[in-house]
Amino acid sequence: MGTNYYAEVKRKEPCECCGMSGGTERLHIGKSSGGWCFALHVIPEKGIKNLEDWLGILSSPEVTIHNEYGAKVNLQELVTTIAERGENPRRSTYCVGHGPGSWDYMEGEFS
């Protein structure tokens, strides 16, 4: 069992699908599961290829971070969740790469 994290990004440009201005886009940041490295969701088609790309997005005042239960999470709390996983967290064999810390890079849909 784990906890998923999401970013709600306020749109500045009209939506590609419907053309409406404003609104938000929900992006899956990743999942924290006990004993495992954080599964950091990379989305290359959106330019999100590593933790640094995520930090650039998440540090914007236009973004709110929350977990799957709806609780708001501040950026420092999320960084701690990603980067401070305890001793020797298990690595995923389904990842597309390992971060230099206690996170693995995951592509595609997962929960």
Backbone atoms as SQL, in Angstrom:
CREATE TABLE atoms (id INTEGER PRIMARY KEY, chain TEXT, resi INTEGER, resn TEXT, atom TEXT, x REAL, y REAL, z REAL);
INSERT INTO atoms VALUES
  (1, 'A', 1, 'MET', 'N', 0.844, -1.179, 0.000),
  (2, 'A', 1, 'MET', 'CA', 0.000, 0.000, 0.000),
  (3, 'A', 1, 'MET', 'C', 0.886, 1.238, 0.000),
  (4, 'A', 2, 'GLY', 'N', 0.448, 2.280, -0.658),
  (5, 'A', 2, 'GLY', 'CA', 1.233, 3.492, -0.750),
  (6, 'A', 2, 'GLY', 'C', 0.343, 4.703, -0.915),
  (7, 'A', 3, 'THR', 'N', 0.982, 5.835, -1.134),
  (8, 'A', 3, 'THR', 'CA', 0.269, 7.098, -1.303),
  (9, 'A', 3, 'THR', 'C', 0.732, 7.764, -2.586),
  (10, 'A', 4, 'ASN', 'N', -0.221, 8.139, -3.428),
  (11, 'A', 4, 'ASN', 'CA', 0.062, 8.866, -4.654),
  (12, 'A', 4, 'ASN', 'C', 0.032, 10.363, -4.391),
  (13, 'A', 5, 'TYR', 'N', 0.840, 11.097, -5.147),
  (14, 'A', 5, 'TYR', 'CA', 0.926, 12.554, -5.038),
  (15, 'A', 5, 'TYR', 'C', 0.637, 13.180, -6.394),
  (16, 'A', 6, 'TYR', 'N', -0.045, 14.338, -6.352),
  (17, 'A', 6, 'TYR', 'CA', -0.485, 15.004, -7.571),
  (18, 'A', 6, 'TYR', 'C', -0.176, 16.494, -7.505),
  (19, 'A', 7, 'ALA', 'N', 0.016, 17.079, -8.681),
  (20, 'A', 7, 'ALA', 'CA', 0.161, 18.522, -8.816),
  (21, 'A', 7, 'ALA', 'C', -1.052, 19.045, -9.571),
  (22, 'A', 8, 'GLU', 'N', -1.660, 20.090, -9.051),
  (23, 'A', 8, 'GLU', 'CA', -2.727, 20.797, -9.762),
  (24, 'A', 8, 'GLU', 'C', -2.099, 22.065, -10.322),
  (25, 'A', 9, 'VAL', 'N', -1.996, 22.128, -11.637),
  (26, 'A', 9, 'VAL', 'CA', -1.321, 23.234, -12.312),
  (27, 'A', 9, 'VAL', 'C', -2.377, 24.121, -12.959),
  (28, 'A', 10, 'LYS', 'N', -2.401, 25.403, -12.574),
  (29, 'A', 10, 'LYS', 'CA', -3.337, 26.340, -13.194),
  (30, 'A', 10, 'LYS', 'C', -2.886, 26.599, -14.623),
  (31, 'A', 11, 'ARG', 'N', -3.800, 26.424, -15.558),
  (32, 'A', 11, 'ARG', 'CA', -3.489, 26.637, -16.976),
  (33, 'A', 11, 'ARG', 'C', -3.408, 28.126, -17.293),
  (34, 'A', 12, 'LYS', 'N', -2.365, 28.476, -18.013),
  (35, 'A', 12, 'LYS', 'CA', -2.235, 29.842, -18.505),
  (36, 'A', 12, 'LYS', 'C', -2.713, 29.918, -19.947),
  (37, 'A', 13, 'GLU', 'N', -2.499, 28.841, -20.672),
  (38, 'A', 13, 'GLU', 'CA', -2.875, 28.752, -22.080),
  (39, 'A', 13, 'GLU', 'C', -4.210, 28.029, -22.213),
  (40, 'A', 14, 'PRO', 'N', -4.905, 28.236, -23.326),
  (41, 'A', 14, 'PRO', 'CA', -6.134, 27.463, -23.544),
  (42, 'A', 14, 'PRO', 'C', -5.834, 25.969, -23.616),
  (43, 'A', 15, 'CYS', 'N', -6.771, 25.178, -23.166),
  (44, 'A', 15, 'CYS', 'CA', -6.646, 23.722, -23.180),
  (45, 'A', 15, 'CYS', 'C', -6.502, 23.228, -24.620),
  (46, 'A', 16, 'GLU', 'N', -5.574, 22.283, -24.835),
  (47, 'A', 16, 'GLU', 'CA', -5.366, 21.713, -26.169),
  (48, 'A', 16, 'GLU', 'C', -6.591, 20.949, -26.655),
  (49, 'A', 17, 'CYS', 'N', -7.310, 20.335, -25.740),
  (50, 'A', 17, 'CYS', 'CA', -8.454, 19.487, -26.108),
  (51, 'A', 17, 'CYS', 'C', -9.712, 20.296, -26.413),
  (52, 'A', 18, 'CYS', 'N', -10.039, 21.232, -25.526),
  (53, 'A', 18, 'CYS', 'CA', -11.331, 21.912, -25.659),
  (54, 'A', 18, 'CYS', 'C', -11.219, 23.405, -25.968),
  (55, 'A', 19, 'GLY', 'N', -10.012, 23.971, -25.851),
  (56, 'A', 19, 'GLY', 'CA', -9.819, 25.380, -26.157),
  (57, 'A', 19, 'GLY', 'C', -10.214, 26.341, -25.055),
  (58, 'A', 20, 'MET', 'N', -10.713, 25.819, -23.920),
  (59, 'A', 20, 'MET', 'CA', -11.127, 26.696, -22.825),
  (60, 'A', 20, 'MET', 'C', -9.910, 27.257, -22.104),
  (61, 'A', 21, 'SER', 'N', -10.014, 28.506, -21.686),
  (62, 'A', 21, 'SER', 'CA', -8.947, 29.138, -20.917),
  (63, 'A', 21, 'SER', 'C', -9.133, 28.830, -19.443),
  (64, 'A', 22, 'GLY', 'N', -8.059, 28.968, -18.710),
  (65, 'A', 22, 'GLY', 'CA', -8.128, 28.749, -17.269),
  (66, 'A', 22, 'GLY', 'C', -8.235, 27.278, -16.926),
  (67, 'A', 23, 'GLY', 'N', -8.718, 27.018, -15.744),
  (68, 'A', 23, 'GLY', 'CA', -8.830, 25.643, -15.288),
  (69, 'A', 23, 'GLY', 'C', -7.498, 25.113, -14.789),
  (70, 'A', 24, 'THR', 'N', -7.482, 23.844, -14.492),
  (71, 'A', 24, 'THR', 'CA', -6.262, 23.227, -13.989),
  (72, 'A', 24, 'THR', 'C', -5.984, 21.926, -14.727),
  (73, 'A', 25, 'GLU', 'N', -4.724, 21.544, -14.671),
  (74, 'A', 25, 'GLU', 'CA', -4.297, 20.261, -15.199),
  (75, 'A', 25, 'GLU', 'C', -3.755, 19.461, -14.023),
  (76, 'A', 26, 'ARG', 'N', -4.177, 18.235, -13.898),
  (77, 'A', 26, 'ARG', 'CA', -3.733, 17.371, -12.807),
  (78, 'A', 26, 'ARG', 'C', -2.617, 16.465, -13.324),
  (79, 'A', 27, 'LEU', 'N', -1.469, 16.540, -12.669),
  (80, 'A', 27, 'LEU', 'CA', -0.325, 15.709, -13.036),
  (81, 'A', 27, 'LEU', 'C', 0.033, 14.778, -11.893),
  (82, 'A', 28, 'HIS', 'N', 0.243, 13.521, -12.212),
  (83, 'A', 28, 'HIS', 'CA', 0.658, 12.534, -11.212),
  (84, 'A', 28, 'HIS', 'C', 2.156, 12.699, -10.982),
  (85, 'A', 29, 'ILE', 'N', 2.548, 13.021, -9.752),
  (86, 'A', 29, 'ILE', 'CA', 3.957, 13.205, -9.405),
  (87, 'A', 29, 'ILE', 'C', 4.608, 11.853, -9.150),
  (88, 'A', 30, 'GLY', 'N', 3.931, 10.990, -8.442),
  (89, 'A', 30, 'GLY', 'CA', 4.502, 9.679, -8.148),
  (90, 'A', 30, 'GLY', 'C', 3.869, 9.044, -6.942),
  (91, 'A', 31, 'LYS', 'N', 4.504, 7.963, -6.490),
  (92, 'A', 31, 'LYS', 'CA', 3.940, 7.178, -5.404),
  (93, 'A', 31, 'LYS', 'C', 4.997, 6.823, -4.372),
  (94, 'A', 32, 'SER', 'N', 4.600, 6.954, -3.118),
  (95, 'A', 32, 'SER', 'CA', 5.429, 6.561, -1.991),
  (96, 'A', 32, 'SER', 'C', 4.879, 5.266, -1.415),
  (97, 'A', 33, 'SER', 'N', 5.717, 4.229, -1.386),
  (98, 'A', 33, 'SER', 'CA', 5.331, 2.946, -0.795),
  (99, 'A', 33, 'SER', 'C', 6.397, 2.548, 0.216),
  (100, 'A', 34, 'GLY', 'N', 5.973, 2.122, 1.384),
  (101, 'A', 34, 'GLY', 'CA', 6.891, 1.759, 2.453),
  (102, 'A', 34, 'GLY', 'C', 7.926, 0.729, 2.013),
  (103, 'A', 35, 'GLY', 'N', 9.190, 0.998, 2.323),
  (104, 'A', 35, 'GLY', 'CA', 10.272, 0.077, 2.024),
  (105, 'A', 35, 'GLY', 'C', 10.834, 0.176, 0.620),
  (106, 'A', 36, 'TRP', 'N', 10.192, 0.969, -0.235),
  (107, 'A', 36, 'TRP', 'CA', 10.606, 1.113, -1.628),
  (108, 'A', 36, 'TRP', 'C', 11.108, 2.528, -1.899),
  (109, 'A', 37, 'CYS', 'N', 11.909, 2.672, -2.954),
  (110, 'A', 37, 'CYS', 'CA', 12.258, 4.005, -3.441),
  (111, 'A', 37, 'CYS', 'C', 10.975, 4.691, -3.907),
  (112, 'A', 38, 'PHE', 'N', 10.962, 5.999, -3.846),
  (113, 'A', 38, 'PHE', 'CA', 9.814, 6.755, -4.345),
  (114, 'A', 38, 'PHE', 'C', 9.712, 6.525, -5.850),
  (115, 'A', 39, 'ALA', 'N', 8.528, 6.211, -6.343),
  (116, 'A', 39, 'ALA', 'CA', 8.292, 6.010, -7.780),
  (117, 'A', 39, 'ALA', 'C', 7.945, 7.364, -8.385),
  (118, 'A', 40, 'LEU', 'N', 8.946, 8.048, -8.925),
  (119, 'A', 40, 'LEU', 'CA', 8.764, 9.390, -9.491),
  (120, 'A', 40, 'LEU', 'C', 8.305, 9.271, -10.936),
  (121, 'A', 41, 'HIS', 'N', 7.145, 9.798, -11.221),
  (122, 'A', 41, 'HIS', 'CA', 6.547, 9.707, -12.548),
  (123, 'A', 41, 'HIS', 'C', 7.230, 10.690, -13.484),
  (124, 'A', 42, 'VAL', 'N', 7.874, 10.175, -14.524),
  (125, 'A', 42, 'VAL', 'CA', 8.453, 11.042, -15.548),
  (126, 'A', 42, 'VAL', 'C', 7.519, 11.045, -16.750),
  (127, 'A', 43, 'ILE', 'N', 7.364, 12.231, -17.327),
  (128, 'A', 43, 'ILE', 'CA', 6.437, 12.412, -18.450),
  (129, 'A', 43, 'ILE', 'C', 7.205, 13.160, -19.545),
  (130, 'A', 44, 'PRO', 'N', 8.019, 12.433, -20.329),
  (131, 'A', 44, 'PRO', 'CA', 8.886, 13.087, -21.307),
  (132, 'A', 44, 'PRO', 'C', 8.155, 14.008, -22.285),
  (133, 'A', 45, 'GLU', 'N', 6.931, 13.642, -22.680),
  (134, 'A', 45, 'GLU', 'CA', 6.186, 14.474, -23.627),
  (135, 'A', 45, 'GLU', 'C', 5.807, 15.829, -23.038),
  (136, 'A', 46, 'LYS', 'N', 5.881, 15.980, -21.729),
  (137, 'A', 46, 'LYS', 'CA', 5.637, 17.265, -21.060),
  (138, 'A', 46, 'LYS', 'C', 6.939, 17.892, -20.571),
  (139, 'A', 47, 'GLY', 'N', 8.077, 17.298, -20.949),
  (140, 'A', 47, 'GLY', 'CA', 9.372, 17.836, -20.546),
  (141, 'A', 47, 'GLY', 'C', 9.762, 17.488, -19.116),
  (142, 'A', 48, 'ILE', 'N', 9.111, 16.496, -18.536),
  (143, 'A', 48, 'ILE', 'CA', 9.409, 16.093, -17.155),
  (144, 'A', 48, 'ILE', 'C', 10.206, 14.793, -17.217),
  (145, 'A', 49, 'LYS', 'N', 11.533, 14.922, -17.046),
  (146, 'A', 49, 'LYS', 'CA', 12.418, 13.764, -17.204),
  (147, 'A', 49, 'LYS', 'C', 13.163, 13.384, -15.940),
  (148, 'A', 50, 'ASN', 'N', 13.071, 14.232, -14.897),
  (149, 'A', 50, 'ASN', 'CA', 13.817, 13.948, -13.661),
  (150, 'A', 50, 'ASN', 'C', 13.264, 14.795, -12.520),
  (151, 'A', 51, 'LEU', 'N', 13.843, 14.629, -11.346),
  (152, 'A', 51, 'LEU', 'CA', 13.374, 15.368, -10.169),
  (153, 'A', 51, 'LEU', 'C', 13.551, 16.869, -10.352),
  (154, 'A', 52, 'GLU', 'N', 14.623, 17.286, -10.967),
  (155, 'A', 52, 'GLU', 'CA', 14.857, 18.722, -11.171),
  (156, 'A', 52, 'GLU', 'C', 13.749, 19.355, -12.015),
  (157, 'A', 53, 'ASP', 'N', 13.288, 18.639, -13.049),
  (158, 'A', 53, 'ASP', 'CA', 12.171, 19.146, -13.856),
  (159, 'A', 53, 'ASP', 'C', 10.918, 19.292, -13.004),
  (160, 'A', 54, 'TRP', 'N', 10.652, 18.292, -12.153),
  (161, 'A', 54, 'TRP', 'CA', 9.493, 18.376, -11.262),
  (162, 'A', 54, 'TRP', 'C', 9.619, 19.574, -10.320),
  (163, 'A', 55, 'LEU', 'N', 10.809, 19.776, -9.751),
  (164, 'A', 55, 'LEU', 'CA', 10.986, 20.876, -8.805),
  (165, 'A', 55, 'LEU', 'C', 10.738, 22.220, -9.473),
  (166, 'A', 56, 'GLY', 'N', 11.117, 22.354, -10.734),
  (167, 'A', 56, 'GLY', 'CA', 10.833, 23.587, -11.473),
  (168, 'A', 56, 'GLY', 'C', 9.343, 23.847, -11.590),
  (169, 'A', 57, 'ILE', 'N', 8.577, 22.808, -11.819),
  (170, 'A', 57, 'ILE', 'CA', 7.113, 22.933, -11.923),
  (171, 'A', 57, 'ILE', 'C', 6.497, 23.170, -10.555),
  (172, 'A', 58, 'LEU', 'N', 6.887, 22.366, -9.589),
  (173, 'A', 58, 'LEU', 'CA', 6.253, 22.388, -8.273),
  (174, 'A', 58, 'LEU', 'C', 6.548, 23.637, -7.460),
  (175, 'A', 59, 'SER', 'N', 7.626, 24.344, -7.795),
  (176, 'A', 59, 'SER', 'CA', 7.965, 25.560, -7.053),
  (177, 'A', 59, 'SER', 'C', 7.176, 26.785, -7.532),
  (178, 'A', 60, 'SER', 'N', 6.392, 26.630, -8.574),
  (179, 'A', 60, 'SER', 'CA', 5.579, 27.734, -9.091),
  (180, 'A', 60, 'SER', 'C', 4.416, 28.035, -8.153),
  (181, 'A', 61, 'PRO', 'N', 4.093, 29.317, -7.956),
  (182, 'A', 61, 'PRO', 'CA', 2.928, 29.651, -7.126),
  (183, 'A', 61, 'PRO', 'C', 1.606, 29.236, -7.779),
  (184, 'A', 62, 'GLU', 'N', 1.650, 28.849, -9.055),
  (185, 'A', 62, 'GLU', 'CA', 0.451, 28.415, -9.773),
  (186, 'A', 62, 'GLU', 'C', 0.134, 26.940, -9.529),
  (187, 'A', 63, 'VAL', 'N', 0.937, 26.283, -8.703),
  (188, 'A', 63, 'VAL', 'CA', 0.803, 24.835, -8.502),
  (189, 'A', 63, 'VAL', 'C', 0.476, 24.530, -7.044),
  (190, 'A', 64, 'THR', 'N', -0.462, 23.626, -6.842),
  (191, 'A', 64, 'THR', 'CA', -0.716, 23.082, -5.508),
  (192, 'A', 64, 'THR', 'C', -0.426, 21.586, -5.553),
  (193, 'A', 65, 'ILE', 'N', 0.091, 21.083, -4.448),
  (194, 'A', 65, 'ILE', 'CA', 0.451, 19.680, -4.331),
  (195, 'A', 65, 'ILE', 'C', -0.491, 19.045, -3.314),
  (196, 'A', 66, 'HIS', 'N', -0.985, 17.858, -3.629),
  (197, 'A', 66, 'HIS', 'CA', -1.824, 17.144, -2.668),
  (198, 'A', 66, 'HIS', 'C', -1.639, 15.653, -2.844),
  (199, 'A', 67, 'ASN', 'N', -2.029, 14.913, -1.827),
  (200, 'A', 67, 'ASN', 'CA', -1.955, 13.461, -1.927),
  (201, 'A', 67, 'ASN', 'C', -3.301, 12.923, -2.407),
  (202, 'A', 68, 'GLU', 'N', -3.371, 11.625, -2.606),
  (203, 'A', 68, 'GLU', 'CA', -4.586, 11.014, -3.146),
  (204, 'A', 68, 'GLU', 'C', -5.788, 11.146, -2.226),
  (205, 'A', 69, 'TYR', 'N', -5.563, 11.512, -0.972),
  (206, 'A', 69, 'TYR', 'CA', -6.655, 11.678, -0.015),
  (207, 'A', 69, 'TYR', 'C', -7.144, 13.117, 0.049),
  (208, 'A', 70, 'GLY', 'N', -6.540, 13.987, -0.765),
  (209, 'A', 70, 'GLY', 'CA', -6.966, 15.368, -0.835),
  (210, 'A', 70, 'GLY', 'C', -6.234, 16.313, 0.100),
  (211, 'A', 71, 'ALA', 'N', -5.317, 15.807, 0.899),
  (212, 'A', 71, 'ALA', 'CA', -4.573, 16.664, 1.828),
  (213, 'A', 71, 'ALA', 'C', -3.495, 17.440, 1.071),
  (214, 'A', 72, 'LYS', 'N', -3.421, 18.744, 1.341),
  (215, 'A', 72, 'LYS', 'CA', -2.370, 19.553, 0.738),
  (216, 'A', 72, 'LYS', 'C', -1.026, 19.175, 1.329),
  (217, 'A', 73, 'VAL', 'N', -0.007, 19.225, 0.489),
  (218, 'A', 73, 'VAL', 'CA', 1.354, 18.883, 0.882),
  (219, 'A', 73, 'VAL', 'C', 2.247, 20.028, 0.440),
  (220, 'A', 74, 'ASN', 'N', 3.098, 20.526, 1.344),
  (221, 'A', 74, 'ASN', 'CA', 4.004, 21.588, 0.902),
  (222, 'A', 74, 'ASN', 'C', 5.201, 20.963, 0.199),
  (223, 'A', 75, 'LEU', 'N', 5.915, 21.778, -0.567),
  (224, 'A', 75, 'LEU', 'CA', 7.008, 21.283, -1.394),
  (225, 'A', 75, 'LEU', 'C', 8.101, 20.622, -0.564),
  (226, 'A', 76, 'GLN', 'N', 8.472, 21.215, 0.552),
  (227, 'A', 76, 'GLN', 'CA', 9.529, 20.629, 1.371),
  (228, 'A', 76, 'GLN', 'C', 9.129, 19.258, 1.910),
  (229, 'A', 77, 'GLU', 'N', 7.880, 19.119, 2.303),
  (230, 'A', 77, 'GLU', 'CA', 7.387, 17.822, 2.781),
  (231, 'A', 77, 'GLU', 'C', 7.472, 16.769, 1.673),
  (232, 'A', 78, 'LEU', 'N', 7.106, 17.158, 0.438),
  (233, 'A', 78, 'LEU', 'CA', 7.181, 16.224, -0.677),
  (234, 'A', 78, 'LEU', 'C', 8.632, 15.850, -0.984),
  (235, 'A', 79, 'VAL', 'N', 9.529, 16.823, -0.978),
  (236, 'A', 79, 'VAL', 'CA', 10.943, 16.538, -1.236),
  (237, 'A', 79, 'VAL', 'C', 11.485, 15.576, -0.186),
  (238, 'A', 80, 'THR', 'N', 11.107, 15.768, 1.056),
  (239, 'A', 80, 'THR', 'CA', 11.520, 14.852, 2.120),
  (240, 'A', 80, 'THR', 'C', 10.977, 13.448, 1.853),
  (241, 'A', 81, 'THR', 'N', 9.727, 13.356, 1.434),
  (242, 'A', 81, 'THR', 'CA', 9.114, 12.068, 1.119),
  (243, 'A', 81, 'THR', 'C', 9.851, 11.373, -0.021),
  (244, 'A', 82, 'ILE', 'N', 10.271, 12.128, -1.009),
  (245, 'A', 82, 'ILE', 'CA', 10.976, 11.559, -2.165),
  (246, 'A', 82, 'ILE', 'C', 12.415, 11.183, -1.819),
  (247, 'A', 83, 'ALA', 'N', 13.113, 12.083, -1.156),
  (248, 'A', 83, 'ALA', 'CA', 14.571, 11.950, -1.026),
  (249, 'A', 83, 'ALA', 'C', 15.068, 11.316, 0.267),
  (250, 'A', 84, 'GLU', 'N', 14.221, 11.194, 1.262),
  (251, 'A', 84, 'GLU', 'CA', 14.677, 10.632, 2.538),
  (252, 'A', 84, 'GLU', 'C', 13.888, 9.370, 2.851),
  (253, 'A', 85, 'ARG', 'N', 14.262, 8.287, 2.191),
  (254, 'A', 85, 'ARG', 'CA', 13.508, 7.040, 2.246),
  (255, 'A', 85, 'ARG', 'C', 14.032, 6.037, 3.259),
  (256, 'A', 86, 'GLY', 'N', 14.944, 6.437, 4.115),
  (257, 'A', 86, 'GLY', 'CA', 15.497, 5.494, 5.073),
  (258, 'A', 86, 'GLY', 'C', 16.641, 4.715, 4.450),
  (259, 'A', 87, 'GLU', 'N', 17.124, 3.744, 5.183),
  (260, 'A', 87, 'GLU', 'CA', 18.271, 2.970, 4.712),
  (261, 'A', 87, 'GLU', 'C', 17.867, 1.898, 3.711),
  (262, 'A', 88, 'ASN', 'N', 18.578, 1.865, 2.617),
  (263, 'A', 88, 'ASN', 'CA', 18.460, 0.810, 1.601),
  (264, 'A', 88, 'ASN', 'C', 17.038, 0.499, 1.144),
  (265, 'A', 89, 'PRO', 'N', 16.309, 1.505, 0.653),
  (266, 'A', 89, 'PRO', 'CA', 14.991, 1.186, 0.110),
  (267, 'A', 89, 'PRO', 'C', 15.148, 0.299, -1.131),
  (268, 'A', 90, 'ARG', 'N', 14.162, -0.545, -1.358),
  (269, 'A', 90, 'ARG', 'CA', 14.207, -1.448, -2.516),
  (270, 'A', 90, 'ARG', 'C', 14.004, -0.662, -3.802),
  (271, 'A', 91, 'ARG', 'N', 14.728, -1.076, -4.839),
  (272, 'A', 91, 'ARG', 'CA', 14.630, -0.470, -6.168),
  (273, 'A', 91, 'ARG', 'C', 13.635, -1.257, -7.014),
  (274, 'A', 92, 'SER', 'N', 12.926, -0.537, -7.871),
  (275, 'A', 92, 'SER', 'CA', 11.983, -1.175, -8.777),
  (276, 'A', 92, 'SER', 'C', 12.718, -1.770, -9.978),
  (277, 'A', 93, 'THR', 'N', 12.239, -2.900, -10.440),
  (278, 'A', 93, 'THR', 'CA', 12.780, -3.477, -11.667),
  (279, 'A', 93, 'THR', 'C', 11.974, -3.019, -12.878),
  (280, 'A', 94, 'TYR', 'N', 10.895, -2.278, -12.644),
  (281, 'A', 94, 'TYR', 'CA', 10.036, -1.802, -13.722),
  (282, 'A', 94, 'TYR', 'C', 10.290, -0.345, -14.083),
  (283, 'A', 95, 'CYS', 'N', 11.303, 0.248, -13.496),
  (284, 'A', 95, 'CYS', 'CA', 11.563, 1.660, -13.729),
  (285, 'A', 95, 'CYS', 'C', 12.348, 1.865, -15.023),
  (286, 'A', 96, 'VAL', 'N', 12.394, 3.127, -15.479),
  (287, 'A', 96, 'VAL', 'CA', 13.184, 3.470, -16.666),
  (288, 'A', 96, 'VAL', 'C', 14.541, 4.040, -16.263),
  (289, 'A', 97, 'GLY', 'N', 14.792, 4.124, -14.975),
  (290, 'A', 97, 'GLY', 'CA', 16.075, 4.599, -14.471),
  (291, 'A', 97, 'GLY', 'C', 15.994, 4.870, -12.985),
  (292, 'A', 98, 'HIS', 'N', 17.164, 4.994, -12.383),
  (293, 'A', 98, 'HIS', 'CA', 17.255, 5.290, -10.960),
  (294, 'A', 98, 'HIS', 'C', 17.772, 6.708, -10.777),
  (295, 'A', 99, 'GLY', 'N', 17.136, 7.441, -9.872),
  (296, 'A', 99, 'GLY', 'CA', 17.641, 8.757, -9.528),
  (297, 'A', 99, 'GLY', 'C', 18.900, 8.620, -8.688),
  (298, 'A', 100, 'PRO', 'N', 19.642, 9.709, -8.524),
  (299, 'A', 100, 'PRO', 'CA', 20.862, 9.649, -7.722),
  (300, 'A', 100, 'PRO', 'C', 20.586, 9.500, -6.229),
  (301, 'A', 101, 'GLY', 'N', 19.325, 9.610, -5.850),
  (302, 'A', 101, 'GLY', 'CA', 18.923, 9.442, -4.455),
  (303, 'A', 101, 'GLY', 'C', 17.967, 8.277, -4.331),
  (304, 'A', 102, 'SER', 'N', 17.043, 8.389, -3.418),
  (305, 'A', 102, 'SER', 'CA', 16.125, 7.283, -3.122),
  (306, 'A', 102, 'SER', 'C', 14.824, 7.380, -3.928),
  (307, 'A', 103, 'TRP', 'N', 14.967, 7.542, -5.231),
  (308, 'A', 103, 'TRP', 'CA', 13.804, 7.546, -6.109),
  (309, 'A', 103, 'TRP', 'C', 14.152, 6.832, -7.405),
  (310, 'A', 104, 'ASP', 'N', 13.120, 6.236, -8.001),
  (311, 'A', 104, 'ASP', 'CA', 13.208, 5.580, -9.302),
  (312, 'A', 104, 'ASP', 'C', 12.323, 6.342, -10.272),
  (313, 'A', 105, 'TYR', 'N', 12.715, 6.382, -11.530),
  (314, 'A', 105, 'TYR', 'CA', 11.932, 7.048, -12.563),
  (315, 'A', 105, 'TYR', 'C', 11.003, 6.043, -13.222),
  (316, 'A', 106, 'MET', 'N', 9.708, 6.379, -13.254),
  (317, 'A', 106, 'MET', 'CA', 8.684, 5.508, -13.819),
  (318, 'A', 106, 'MET', 'C', 7.923, 6.245, -14.913),
  (319, 'A', 107, 'GLU', 'N', 7.675, 5.567, -16.022),
  (320, 'A', 107, 'GLU', 'CA', 6.879, 6.137, -17.117),
  (321, 'A', 107, 'GLU', 'C', 5.523, 5.451, -17.170),
  (322, 'A', 108, 'GLY', 'N', 4.594, 6.089, -17.867),
  (323, 'A', 108, 'GLY', 'CA', 3.287, 5.491, -18.097),
  (324, 'A', 108, 'GLY', 'C', 2.375, 5.611, -16.886),
  (325, 'A', 109, 'GLU', 'N', 1.238, 4.982, -17.004),
  (326, 'A', 109, 'GLU', 'CA', 0.239, 5.026, -15.935),
  (327, 'A', 109, 'GLU', 'C', 0.544, 3.970, -14.889),
  (328, 'A', 110, 'PHE', 'N', 0.513, 4.363, -13.646),
  (329, 'A', 110, 'PHE', 'CA', 0.644, 3.418, -12.545),
  (330, 'A', 110, 'PHE', 'C', 0.001, 4.023, -11.320),
  (331, 'A', 111, 'SER', 'N', -0.324, 3.186, -10.368),
  (332, 'A', 111, 'SER', 'CA', -0.907, 3.696, -9.132),
  (333, 'A', 111, 'SER', 'C', -0.495, 2.847, -7.953);
